[in-house]
């Protein structure tokens, strides 16, 4: 579960840098220019070391990280099938799928994050639905490393009411706002979710914009 979204990756494949036959400045040429920033990373890894190596080979040396976590009600429905009839967010004696994902992503991506400051957002709960996000910290400060991300997550979950619908749009917009305020520093947005998106058009529109 989960995904990493950045301007260094695309699930569509590799893109070359051939010249465009369209007029300079045309909409087609702009799209081609955007495509040239993408680099395909095959999803056929068997260890965290292989993932880290692939990211470095793709040109990722360092970046700032942003995390978004899905708190929609579909986590209950998915958990009935994949997590012994339990919500994927249930906090118990053993780590739930989200706790595992946070730990794995932390081990994989932390080496690339130089300042160890990670803005974390939740979306899809009864207070945000598909319109907003909430910060893991009331003062909107970032978490200090993935250990704090995990600690905050476990404190937040018992007080949330899962809702929906599911849209990645608000968390993508929150990430864009952070990037703009950082004057264009490189960031990677990590979205951890159960995979069900009910507002895909909205999510796609935000990415295109």
PyMOL CGO cylinders between C-alpha atoms (Angstrom):
from pymol import cmd
from pymol.cgo import CYLINDER

trace = [
    CYLINDER, 0.00, 0.00, 0.00, 1.13, 3.51, -0.60, 0.3, 1, 1, 1, 1, 1, 1,
    CYLINDER, 1.13, 3.51, -0.60, 2.99, 5.36, -3.27, 0.3, 1, 1, 1, 1, 1, 1,
    CYLINDER, 2.99, 5.36, -3.27, 5.71, 7.88, -3.93, 0.3, 1, 1, 1, 1, 1, 1,
    CYLINDER, 5.71, 7.88, -3.93, 4.86, 10.78, -6.22, 0.3, 1, 1, 1, 1, 1, 1,
    CYLINDER, 4.86, 10.78, -6.22, 7.63, 13.03, -7.48, 0.3, 1, 1, 1, 1, 1, 1,
    CYLINDER, 7.63, 13.03, -7.48, 8.63, 14.83, -10.65, 0.3, 1, 1, 1, 1, 1, 1,
    CYLINDER, 8.63, 14.83, -10.65, 11.39, 12.27, -11.16, 0.3, 1, 1, 1, 1, 1, 1,
    CYLINDER, 11.39, 12.27, -11.16, 9.05, 9.34, -11.67, 0.3, 1, 1, 1, 1, 1, 1,
    CYLINDER, 9.05, 9.34, -11.67, 6.23, 8.21, -13.92, 0.3, 1, 1, 1, 1, 1, 1,
    CYLINDER, 6.23, 8.21, -13.92, 4.39, 4.92, -14.26, 0.3, 1, 1, 1, 1, 1, 1,
    CYLINDER, 4.39, 4.92, -14.26, 4.05, 5.63, -17.97, 0.3, 1, 1, 1, 1, 1, 1,
    CYLINDER, 4.05, 5.63, -17.97, 7.64, 4.72, -18.88, 0.3, 1, 1, 1, 1, 1, 1,
    CYLINDER, 7.64, 4.72, -18.88, 10.74, 6.50, -20.10, 0.3, 1, 1, 1, 1, 1, 1,
    CYLINDER, 10.74, 6.50, -20.10, 10.61, 9.70, -22.10, 0.3, 1, 1, 1, 1, 1, 1,
    CYLINDER, 10.61, 9.70, -22.10, 13.24, 10.84, -24.56, 0.3, 1, 1, 1, 1, 1, 1,
    CYLINDER, 13.24, 10.84, -24.56, 14.42, 14.34, -25.30, 0.3, 1, 1, 1, 1, 1, 1,
    CYLINDER, 14.42, 14.34, -25.30, 13.70, 14.46, -29.02, 0.3, 1, 1, 1, 1, 1, 1,
    CYLINDER, 13.70, 14.46, -29.02, 12.75, 17.73, -30.68, 0.3, 1, 1, 1, 1, 1, 1,
    CYLINDER, 12.75, 17.73, -30.68, 9.11, 18.63, -31.05, 0.3, 1, 1, 1, 1, 1, 1,
    CYLINDER, 9.11, 18.63, -31.05, 7.69, 19.39, -34.50, 0.3, 1, 1, 1, 1, 1, 1,
    CYLINDER, 7.69, 19.39, -34.50, 5.06, 21.66, -32.94, 0.3, 1, 1, 1, 1, 1, 1,
    CYLINDER, 5.06, 21.66, -32.94, 5.49, 25.46, -32.80, 0.3, 1, 1, 1, 1, 1, 1,
    CYLINDER, 5.49, 25.46, -32.80, 7.63, 26.71, -29.95, 0.3, 1, 1, 1, 1, 1, 1,
    CYLINDER, 7.63, 26.71, -29.95, 5.54, 27.57, -26.92, 0.3, 1, 1, 1, 1, 1, 1,
    CYLINDER, 5.54, 27.57, -26.92, 2.61, 25.41, -28.05, 0.3, 1, 1, 1, 1, 1, 1,
    CYLINDER, 2.61, 25.41, -28.05, 0.56, 23.39, -25.57, 0.3, 1, 1, 1, 1, 1, 1,
    CYLINDER, 0.56, 23.39, -25.57, 1.98, 20.17, -27.07, 0.3, 1, 1, 1, 1, 1, 1,
    CYLINDER, 1.98, 20.17, -27.07, 5.55, 21.36, -26.58, 0.3, 1, 1, 1, 1, 1, 1,
    CYLINDER, 5.55, 21.36, -26.58, 4.84, 22.32, -22.98, 0.3, 1, 1, 1, 1, 1, 1,
    CYLINDER, 4.84, 22.32, -22.98, 3.49, 18.82, -22.30, 0.3, 1, 1, 1, 1, 1, 1,
    CYLINDER, 3.49, 18.82, -22.30, 6.57, 17.30, -23.94, 0.3, 1, 1, 1, 1, 1, 1,
    CYLINDER, 6.57, 17.30, -23.94, 8.79, 19.51, -21.77, 0.3, 1, 1, 1, 1, 1, 1,
    CYLINDER, 8.79, 19.51, -21.77, 7.03, 18.23, -18.66, 0.3, 1, 1, 1, 1, 1, 1,
    CYLINDER, 7.03, 18.23, -18.66, 7.40, 14.62, -19.81, 0.3, 1, 1, 1, 1, 1, 1,
    CYLINDER, 7.40, 14.62, -19.81, 11.16, 15.06, -20.13, 0.3, 1, 1, 1, 1, 1, 1,
    CYLINDER, 11.16, 15.06, -20.13, 11.37, 15.49, -16.35, 0.3, 1, 1, 1, 1, 1, 1,
    CYLINDER, 11.37, 15.49, -16.35, 9.96, 12.02, -15.71, 0.3, 1, 1, 1, 1, 1, 1,
    CYLINDER, 9.96, 12.02, -15.71, 12.01, 8.87, -15.27, 0.3, 1, 1, 1, 1, 1, 1,
    CYLINDER, 12.01, 8.87, -15.27, 10.54, 5.36, -15.15, 0.3, 1, 1, 1, 1, 1, 1,
    CYLINDER, 10.54, 5.36, -15.15, 11.51, 3.23, -12.14, 0.3, 1, 1, 1, 1, 1, 1,
    CYLINDER, 11.51, 3.23, -12.14, 10.41, -0.43, -12.54, 0.3, 1, 1, 1, 1, 1, 1,
    CYLINDER, 10.41, -0.43, -12.54, 8.51, -1.88, -9.58, 0.3, 1, 1, 1, 1, 1, 1,
    CYLINDER, 8.51, -1.88, -9.58, 10.28, -5.23, -9.31, 0.3, 1, 1, 1, 1, 1, 1,
    CYLINDER, 10.28, -5.23, -9.31, 12.29, -4.95, -6.10, 0.3, 1, 1, 1, 1, 1, 1,
    CYLINDER, 12.29, -4.95, -6.10, 12.90, -7.60, -3.46, 0.3, 1, 1, 1, 1, 1, 1,
    CYLINDER, 12.90, -7.60, -3.46, 14.77, -5.49, -0.88, 0.3, 1, 1, 1, 1, 1, 1,
    CYLINDER, 14.77, -5.49, -0.88, 14.90, -1.94, 0.46, 0.3, 1, 1, 1, 1, 1, 1,
    CYLINDER, 14.90, -1.94, 0.46, 18.49, -1.64, -0.72, 0.3, 1, 1, 1, 1, 1, 1,
    CYLINDER, 18.49, -1.64, -0.72, 17.36, -2.22, -4.31, 0.3, 1, 1, 1, 1, 1, 1,
    CYLINDER, 17.36, -2.22, -4.31, 14.77, 0.54, -3.99, 0.3, 1, 1, 1, 1, 1, 1,
    CYLINDER, 14.77, 0.54, -3.99, 17.33, 2.99, -2.62, 0.3, 1, 1, 1, 1, 1, 1,
    CYLINDER, 17.33, 2.99, -2.62, 19.79, 2.10, -5.37, 0.3, 1, 1, 1, 1, 1, 1,
    CYLINDER, 19.79, 2.10, -5.37, 17.15, 2.57, -8.07, 0.3, 1, 1, 1, 1, 1, 1,
    CYLINDER, 17.15, 2.57, -8.07, 16.25, 6.01, -6.73, 0.3, 1, 1, 1, 1, 1, 1,
    CYLINDER, 16.25, 6.01, -6.73, 19.89, 7.09, -6.75, 0.3, 1, 1, 1, 1, 1, 1,
    CYLINDER, 19.89, 7.09, -6.75, 20.40, 5.72, -10.26, 0.3, 1, 1, 1, 1, 1, 1,
    CYLINDER, 20.40, 5.72, -10.26, 17.35, 7.73, -11.35, 0.3, 1, 1, 1, 1, 1, 1,
    CYLINDER, 17.35, 7.73, -11.35, 19.15, 10.86, -10.20, 0.3, 1, 1, 1, 1, 1, 1,
    CYLINDER, 19.15, 10.86, -10.20, 17.66, 11.39, -6.74, 0.3, 1, 1, 1, 1, 1, 1,
    CYLINDER, 17.66, 11.39, -6.74, 20.49, 12.51, -4.46, 0.3, 1, 1, 1, 1, 1, 1,
    CYLINDER, 20.49, 12.51, -4.46, 18.63, 14.49, -1.81, 0.3, 1, 1, 1, 1, 1, 1,
    CYLINDER, 18.63, 14.49, -1.81, 15.15, 15.86, -1.31, 0.3, 1, 1, 1, 1, 1, 1,
    CYLINDER, 15.15, 15.86, -1.31, 12.67, 17.14, 1.22, 0.3, 1, 1, 1, 1, 1, 1,
    CYLINDER, 12.67, 17.14, 1.22, 9.89, 14.71, 2.10, 0.3, 1, 1, 1, 1, 1, 1,
    CYLINDER, 9.89, 14.71, 2.10, 6.16, 15.30, 2.59, 0.3, 1, 1, 1, 1, 1, 1,
    CYLINDER, 6.16, 15.30, 2.59, 3.81, 12.57, 3.82, 0.3, 1, 1, 1, 1, 1, 1,
    CYLINDER, 3.81, 12.57, 3.82, 0.05, 12.25, 3.30, 0.3, 1, 1, 1, 1, 1, 1,
    CYLINDER, 0.05, 12.25, 3.30, -2.02, 9.48, 4.91, 0.3, 1, 1, 1, 1, 1, 1,
    CYLINDER, -2.02, 9.48, 4.91, -5.47, 8.27, 3.87, 0.3, 1, 1, 1, 1, 1, 1,
    CYLINDER, -5.47, 8.27, 3.87, -8.09, 8.25, 6.65, 0.3, 1, 1, 1, 1, 1, 1,
    CYLINDER, -8.09, 8.25, 6.65, -11.13, 7.41, 4.52, 0.3, 1, 1, 1, 1, 1, 1,
    CYLINDER, -11.13, 7.41, 4.52, -13.74, 4.83, 5.48, 0.3, 1, 1, 1, 1, 1, 1,
    CYLINDER, -13.74, 4.83, 5.48, -12.63, 2.49, 2.69, 0.3, 1, 1, 1, 1, 1, 1,
    CYLINDER, -12.63, 2.49, 2.69, -9.84, 1.44, 5.06, 0.3, 1, 1, 1, 1, 1, 1,
    CYLINDER, -9.84, 1.44, 5.06, -12.52, -0.42, 7.03, 0.3, 1, 1, 1, 1, 1, 1,
    CYLINDER, -12.52, -0.42, 7.03, -13.92, -2.16, 3.96, 0.3, 1, 1, 1, 1, 1, 1,
    CYLINDER, -13.92, -2.16, 3.96, -10.48, -3.08, 2.63, 0.3, 1, 1, 1, 1, 1, 1,
    CYLINDER, -10.48, -3.08, 2.63, -9.42, -4.36, 6.05, 0.3, 1, 1, 1, 1, 1, 1,
    CYLINDER, -9.42, -4.36, 6.05, -12.34, -6.79, 6.14, 0.3, 1, 1, 1, 1, 1, 1,
    CYLINDER, -12.34, -6.79, 6.14, -10.79, -8.57, 3.18, 0.3, 1, 1, 1, 1, 1, 1,
    CYLINDER, -10.79, -8.57, 3.18, -7.06, -8.05, 3.71, 0.3, 1, 1, 1, 1, 1, 1,
    CYLINDER, -7.06, -8.05, 3.71, -6.51, -7.52, 7.45, 0.3, 1, 1, 1, 1, 1, 1,
    CYLINDER, -6.51, -7.52, 7.45, -8.46, -10.22, 9.28, 0.3, 1, 1, 1, 1, 1, 1,
    CYLINDER, -8.46, -10.22, 9.28, -11.74, -8.29, 9.22, 0.3, 1, 1, 1, 1, 1, 1,
    CYLINDER, -11.74, -8.29, 9.22, -10.14, -5.31, 10.97, 0.3, 1, 1, 1, 1, 1, 1,
    CYLINDER, -10.14, -5.31, 10.97, -9.74, -1.69, 9.92, 0.3, 1, 1, 1, 1, 1, 1,
    CYLINDER, -9.74, -1.69, 9.92, -6.35, -1.04, 8.36, 0.3, 1, 1, 1, 1, 1, 1,
    CYLINDER, -6.35, -1.04, 8.36, -5.82, 1.73, 10.92, 0.3, 1, 1, 1, 1, 1, 1,
    CYLINDER, -5.82, 1.73, 10.92, -6.51, -0.34, 14.05, 0.3, 1, 1, 1, 1, 1, 1,
    CYLINDER, -6.51, -0.34, 14.05, -3.85, 0.18, 16.73, 0.3, 1, 1, 1, 1, 1, 1,
    CYLINDER, -3.85, 0.18, 16.73, -2.95, -3.02, 18.55, 0.3, 1, 1, 1, 1, 1, 1,
    CYLINDER, -2.95, -3.02, 18.55, -0.15, -5.21, 19.79, 0.3, 1, 1, 1, 1, 1, 1,
    CYLINDER, -0.15, -5.21, 19.79, 1.16, -5.76, 16.27, 0.3, 1, 1, 1, 1, 1, 1,
    CYLINDER, 1.16, -5.76, 16.27, 1.78, -3.06, 13.64, 0.3, 1, 1, 1, 1, 1, 1,
    CYLINDER, 1.78, -3.06, 13.64, -1.07, -2.36, 11.25, 0.3, 1, 1, 1, 1, 1, 1,
    CYLINDER, -1.07, -2.36, 11.25, -0.41, -1.97, 7.49, 0.3, 1, 1, 1, 1, 1, 1,
    CYLINDER, -0.41, -1.97, 7.49, 0.03, 1.80, 7.80, 0.3, 1, 1, 1, 1, 1, 1,
    CYLINDER, 0.03, 1.80, 7.80, 2.54, 1.47, 10.64, 0.3, 1, 1, 1, 1, 1, 1,
    CYLINDER, 2.54, 1.47, 10.64, 4.48, -1.04, 8.54, 0.3, 1, 1, 1, 1, 1, 1,
    CYLINDER, 4.48, -1.04, 8.54, 4.36, 1.23, 5.49, 0.3, 1, 1, 1, 1, 1, 1,
    CYLINDER, 4.36, 1.23, 5.49, 5.58, 4.25, 7.46, 0.3, 1, 1, 1, 1, 1, 1,
    CYLINDER, 5.58, 4.25, 7.46, 8.50, 2.23, 8.84, 0.3, 1, 1, 1, 1, 1, 1,
    CYLINDER, 8.50, 2.23, 8.84, 9.45, 0.78, 5.46, 0.3, 1, 1, 1, 1, 1, 1,
    CYLINDER, 9.45, 0.78, 5.46, 9.21, 4.13, 3.67, 0.3, 1, 1, 1, 1, 1, 1,
    CYLINDER, 9.21, 4.13, 3.67, 11.21, 5.72, 6.47, 0.3, 1, 1, 1, 1, 1, 1,
    CYLINDER, 11.21, 5.72, 6.47, 14.02, 3.20, 6.05, 0.3, 1, 1, 1, 1, 1, 1,
    CYLINDER, 14.02, 3.20, 6.05, 13.98, 3.74, 2.29, 0.3, 1, 1, 1, 1, 1, 1,
    CYLINDER, 13.98, 3.74, 2.29, 13.57, 7.51, 1.97, 0.3, 1, 1, 1, 1, 1, 1,
    CYLINDER, 13.57, 7.51, 1.97, 15.13, 8.93, 5.15, 0.3, 1, 1, 1, 1, 1, 1,
    CYLINDER, 15.13, 8.93, 5.15, 18.68, 8.74, 3.71, 0.3, 1, 1, 1, 1, 1, 1,
    CYLINDER, 18.68, 8.74, 3.71, 17.63, 11.25, 1.04, 0.3, 1, 1, 1, 1, 1, 1,
    CYLINDER, 17.63, 11.25, 1.04, 16.15, 13.79, 3.49, 0.3, 1, 1, 1, 1, 1, 1,
    CYLINDER, 16.15, 13.79, 3.49, 18.95, 16.04, 4.71, 0.3, 1, 1, 1, 1, 1, 1,
    CYLINDER, 18.95, 16.04, 4.71, 17.08, 18.18, 7.25, 0.3, 1, 1, 1, 1, 1, 1,
    CYLINDER, 17.08, 18.18, 7.25, 14.96, 15.29, 8.64, 0.3, 1, 1, 1, 1, 1, 1,
    CYLINDER, 14.96, 15.29, 8.64, 11.92, 17.62, 8.81, 0.3, 1, 1, 1, 1, 1, 1,
    CYLINDER, 11.92, 17.62, 8.81, 8.81, 15.97, 7.38, 0.3, 1, 1, 1, 1, 1, 1,
    CYLINDER, 8.81, 15.97, 7.38, 5.48, 17.81, 7.02, 0.3, 1, 1, 1, 1, 1, 1,
    CYLINDER, 5.48, 17.81, 7.02, 2.72, 15.23, 7.58, 0.3, 1, 1, 1, 1, 1, 1,
    CYLINDER, 2.72, 15.23, 7.58, -0.93, 15.48, 6.62, 0.3, 1, 1, 1, 1, 1, 1,
    CYLINDER, -0.93, 15.48, 6.62, -4.05, 13.37, 6.97, 0.3, 1, 1, 1, 1, 1, 1,
    CYLINDER, -4.05, 13.37, 6.97, -7.01, 13.47, 4.61, 0.3, 1, 1, 1, 1, 1, 1,
    CYLINDER, -7.01, 13.47, 4.61, -10.41, 11.86, 4.17, 0.3, 1, 1, 1, 1, 1, 1,
    CYLINDER, -10.41, 11.86, 4.17, -11.56, 11.89, 7.80, 0.3, 1, 1, 1, 1, 1, 1,
    CYLINDER, -11.56, 11.89, 7.80, -14.85, 13.37, 9.05, 0.3, 1, 1, 1, 1, 1, 1,
    CYLINDER, -14.85, 13.37, 9.05, -13.34, 16.86, 9.39, 0.3, 1, 1, 1, 1, 1, 1,
    CYLINDER, -13.34, 16.86, 9.39, -11.61, 17.10, 6.02, 0.3, 1, 1, 1, 1, 1, 1,
    CYLINDER, -11.61, 17.10, 6.02, -13.48, 14.74, 3.66, 0.3, 1, 1, 1, 1, 1, 1,
    CYLINDER, -13.48, 14.74, 3.66, -12.21, 15.41, 0.11, 0.3, 1, 1, 1, 1, 1, 1,
    CYLINDER, -12.21, 15.41, 0.11, -11.81, 19.16, 0.63, 0.3, 1, 1, 1, 1, 1, 1,
    CYLINDER, -11.81, 19.16, 0.63, -8.93, 19.73, 3.04, 0.3, 1, 1, 1, 1, 1, 1,
    CYLINDER, -8.93, 19.73, 3.04, -6.08, 18.14, 4.97, 0.3, 1, 1, 1, 1, 1, 1,
    CYLINDER, -6.08, 18.14, 4.97, -5.06, 18.31, 8.61, 0.3, 1, 1, 1, 1, 1, 1,
    CYLINDER, -5.06, 18.31, 8.61, -1.53, 18.58, 9.93, 0.3, 1, 1, 1, 1, 1, 1,
    CYLINDER, -1.53, 18.58, 9.93, -0.15, 15.98, 12.34, 0.3, 1, 1, 1, 1, 1, 1,
    CYLINDER, -0.15, 15.98, 12.34, 0.86, 18.90, 14.57, 0.3, 1, 1, 1, 1, 1, 1,
    CYLINDER, 0.86, 18.90, 14.57, -1.62, 21.56, 15.65, 0.3, 1, 1, 1, 1, 1, 1,
    CYLINDER, -1.62, 21.56, 15.65, 0.90, 24.31, 14.92, 0.3, 1, 1, 1, 1, 1, 1,
    CYLINDER, 0.90, 24.31, 14.92, 1.54, 22.86, 11.44, 0.3, 1, 1, 1, 1, 1, 1,
    CYLINDER, 1.54, 22.86, 11.44, 5.18, 22.16, 12.29, 0.3, 1, 1, 1, 1, 1, 1,
    CYLINDER, 5.18, 22.16, 12.29, 6.88, 19.19, 10.57, 0.3, 1, 1, 1, 1, 1, 1,
    CYLINDER, 6.88, 19.19, 10.57, 7.72, 15.90, 12.24, 0.3, 1, 1, 1, 1, 1, 1,
    CYLINDER, 7.72, 15.90, 12.24, 11.36, 15.30, 13.13, 0.3, 1, 1, 1, 1, 1, 1,
    CYLINDER, 11.36, 15.30, 13.13, 12.12, 12.07, 11.31, 0.3, 1, 1, 1, 1, 1, 1,
    CYLINDER, 12.12, 12.07, 11.31, 9.97, 9.04, 10.62, 0.3, 1, 1, 1, 1, 1, 1,
    CYLINDER, 9.97, 9.04, 10.62, 10.04, 7.90, 14.23, 0.3, 1, 1, 1, 1, 1, 1,
    CYLINDER, 10.04, 7.90, 14.23, 8.03, 10.99, 15.13, 0.3, 1, 1, 1, 1, 1, 1,
    CYLINDER, 8.03, 10.99, 15.13, 5.79, 10.44, 12.10, 0.3, 1, 1, 1, 1, 1, 1,
    CYLINDER, 5.79, 10.44, 12.10, 4.95, 7.00, 13.49, 0.3, 1, 1, 1, 1, 1, 1,
    CYLINDER, 4.95, 7.00, 13.49, 4.49, 8.30, 17.04, 0.3, 1, 1, 1, 1, 1, 1,
    CYLINDER, 4.49, 8.30, 17.04, 2.12, 11.06, 15.91, 0.3, 1, 1, 1, 1, 1, 1,
    CYLINDER, 2.12, 11.06, 15.91, 0.20, 8.65, 13.70, 0.3, 1, 1, 1, 1, 1, 1,
    CYLINDER, 0.20, 8.65, 13.70, -0.50, 6.31, 16.62, 0.3, 1, 1, 1, 1, 1, 1,
    CYLINDER, -0.50, 6.31, 16.62, -1.66, 9.23, 18.78, 0.3, 1, 1, 1, 1, 1, 1,
    CYLINDER, -1.66, 9.23, 18.78, -3.95, 10.64, 16.09, 0.3, 1, 1, 1, 1, 1, 1,
    CYLINDER, -3.95, 10.64, 16.09, -5.73, 7.48, 14.94, 0.3, 1, 1, 1, 1, 1, 1,
    CYLINDER, -5.73, 7.48, 14.94, -7.85, 6.77, 18.07, 0.3, 1, 1, 1, 1, 1, 1,
    CYLINDER, -7.85, 6.77, 18.07, -9.39, 10.26, 17.87, 0.3, 1, 1, 1, 1, 1, 1,
    CYLINDER, -9.39, 10.26, 17.87, -10.34, 10.19, 14.19, 0.3, 1, 1, 1, 1, 1, 1,
    CYLINDER, -10.34, 10.19, 14.19, -13.60, 9.25, 12.50, 0.3, 1, 1, 1, 1, 1, 1,
    CYLINDER, -13.60, 9.25, 12.50, -12.99, 7.80, 9.06, 0.3, 1, 1, 1, 1, 1, 1,
    CYLINDER, -12.99, 7.80, 9.06, -15.10, 9.29, 6.28, 0.3, 1, 1, 1, 1, 1, 1,
    CYLINDER, -15.10, 9.29, 6.28, -14.54, 10.22, 2.63, 0.3, 1, 1, 1, 1, 1, 1,
    CYLINDER, -14.54, 10.22, 2.63, -14.80, 10.39, -0.32, 0.3, 1, 1, 1, 1, 1, 1,
    CYLINDER, -14.80, 10.39, -0.32, -11.20, 9.74, -1.33, 0.3, 1, 1, 1, 1, 1, 1,
    CYLINDER, -11.20, 9.74, -1.33, -9.31, 12.42, -3.23, 0.3, 1, 1, 1, 1, 1, 1,
    CYLINDER, -9.31, 12.42, -3.23, -5.56, 13.00, -3.40, 0.3, 1, 1, 1, 1, 1, 1,
    CYLINDER, -5.56, 13.00, -3.40, -6.20, 16.55, -4.61, 0.3, 1, 1, 1, 1, 1, 1,
    CYLINDER, -6.20, 16.55, -4.61, -6.06, 18.34, -1.22, 0.3, 1, 1, 1, 1, 1, 1,
    CYLINDER, -6.06, 18.34, -1.22, -2.80, 16.69, -0.10, 0.3, 1, 1, 1, 1, 1, 1,
    CYLINDER, -2.80, 16.69, -0.10, -1.20, 17.37, -3.48, 0.3, 1, 1, 1, 1, 1, 1,
    CYLINDER, -1.20, 17.37, -3.48, -2.25, 21.02, -3.19, 0.3, 1, 1, 1, 1, 1, 1,
    CYLINDER, -2.25, 21.02, -3.19, -0.78, 21.17, 0.34, 0.3, 1, 1, 1, 1, 1, 1,
    CYLINDER, -0.78, 21.17, 0.34, 2.50, 19.78, -1.00, 0.3, 1, 1, 1, 1, 1, 1,
    CYLINDER, 2.50, 19.78, -1.00, 2.54, 22.28, -3.86, 0.3, 1, 1, 1, 1, 1, 1,
    CYLINDER, 2.54, 22.28, -3.86, 2.07, 25.11, -1.36, 0.3, 1, 1, 1, 1, 1, 1,
    CYLINDER, 2.07, 25.11, -1.36, 5.08, 23.90, 0.63, 0.3, 1, 1, 1, 1, 1, 1,
    CYLINDER, 5.08, 23.90, 0.63, 7.23, 23.67, -2.50, 0.3, 1, 1, 1, 1, 1, 1,
    CYLINDER, 7.23, 23.67, -2.50, 6.26, 27.18, -3.59, 0.3, 1, 1, 1, 1, 1, 1,
    CYLINDER, 6.26, 27.18, -3.59, 7.06, 28.63, -0.17, 0.3, 1, 1, 1, 1, 1, 1,
    CYLINDER, 7.06, 28.63, -0.17, 10.44, 26.87, -0.23, 0.3, 1, 1, 1, 1, 1, 1,
    CYLINDER, 10.44, 26.87, -0.23, 11.28, 28.72, -3.47, 0.3, 1, 1, 1, 1, 1, 1,
    CYLINDER, 11.28, 28.72, -3.47, 11.31, 25.59, -5.54, 0.3, 1, 1, 1, 1, 1, 1,
    CYLINDER, 11.31, 25.59, -5.54, 13.39, 23.21, -3.43, 0.3, 1, 1, 1, 1, 1, 1,
    CYLINDER, 13.39, 23.21, -3.43, 13.07, 19.59, -4.54, 0.3, 1, 1, 1, 1, 1, 1,
    CYLINDER, 13.07, 19.59, -4.54, 10.39, 17.64, -2.67, 0.3, 1, 1, 1, 1, 1, 1,
    CYLINDER, 10.39, 17.64, -2.67, 8.97, 14.12, -2.80, 0.3, 1, 1, 1, 1, 1, 1,
    CYLINDER, 8.97, 14.12, -2.80, 5.33, 13.66, -1.79, 0.3, 1, 1, 1, 1, 1, 1,
    CYLINDER, 5.33, 13.66, -1.79, 4.62, 10.24, -0.29, 0.3, 1, 1, 1, 1, 1, 1,
    CYLINDER, 4.62, 10.24, -0.29, 0.95, 9.23, -0.18, 0.3, 1, 1, 1, 1, 1, 1,
    CYLINDER, 0.95, 9.23, -0.18, 0.11, 6.16, 1.89, 0.3, 1, 1, 1, 1, 1, 1,
    CYLINDER, 0.11, 6.16, 1.89, -3.38, 4.88, 1.10, 0.3, 1, 1, 1, 1, 1, 1,
    CYLINDER, -3.38, 4.88, 1.10, -5.48, 1.74, 0.68, 0.3, 1, 1, 1, 1, 1, 1,
    CYLINDER, -5.48, 1.74, 0.68, -5.58, 2.26, -3.08, 0.3, 1, 1, 1, 1, 1, 1,
    CYLINDER, -5.58, 2.26, -3.08, -9.23, 3.21, -3.53, 0.3, 1, 1, 1, 1, 1, 1,
    CYLINDER, -9.23, 3.21, -3.53, -9.82, 6.66, -5.05, 0.3, 1, 1, 1, 1, 1, 1,
    CYLINDER, -9.82, 6.66, -5.05, -13.41, 7.88, -5.51, 0.3, 1, 1, 1, 1, 1, 1,
    CYLINDER, -13.41, 7.88, -5.51, -12.52, 11.37, -6.76, 0.3, 1, 1, 1, 1, 1, 1,
    CYLINDER, -12.52, 11.37, -6.76, -9.89, 10.44, -9.35, 0.3, 1, 1, 1, 1, 1, 1,
    CYLINDER, -9.89, 10.44, -9.35, -10.88, 13.27, -11.71, 0.3, 1, 1, 1, 1, 1, 1,
    CYLINDER, -10.88, 13.27, -11.71, -10.19, 15.83, -8.99, 0.3, 1, 1, 1, 1, 1, 1,
    CYLINDER, -10.19, 15.83, -8.99, -6.82, 14.25, -8.19, 0.3, 1, 1, 1, 1, 1, 1,
    CYLINDER, -6.82, 14.25, -8.19, -5.80, 14.21, -11.85, 0.3, 1, 1, 1, 1, 1, 1,
    CYLINDER, -5.80, 14.21, -11.85, -6.91, 17.82, -12.36, 0.3, 1, 1, 1, 1, 1, 1,
    CYLINDER, -6.91, 17.82, -12.36, -4.74, 19.04, -9.48, 0.3, 1, 1, 1, 1, 1, 1,
    CYLINDER, -4.74, 19.04, -9.48, -1.70, 17.20, -10.89, 0.3, 1, 1, 1, 1, 1, 1,
    CYLINDER, -1.70, 17.20, -10.89, -2.29, 18.62, -14.38, 0.3, 1, 1, 1, 1, 1, 1,
    CYLINDER, -2.29, 18.62, -14.38, -2.64, 22.14, -13.04, 0.3, 1, 1, 1, 1, 1, 1,
]
cmd.load_cgo(trace, "trace")
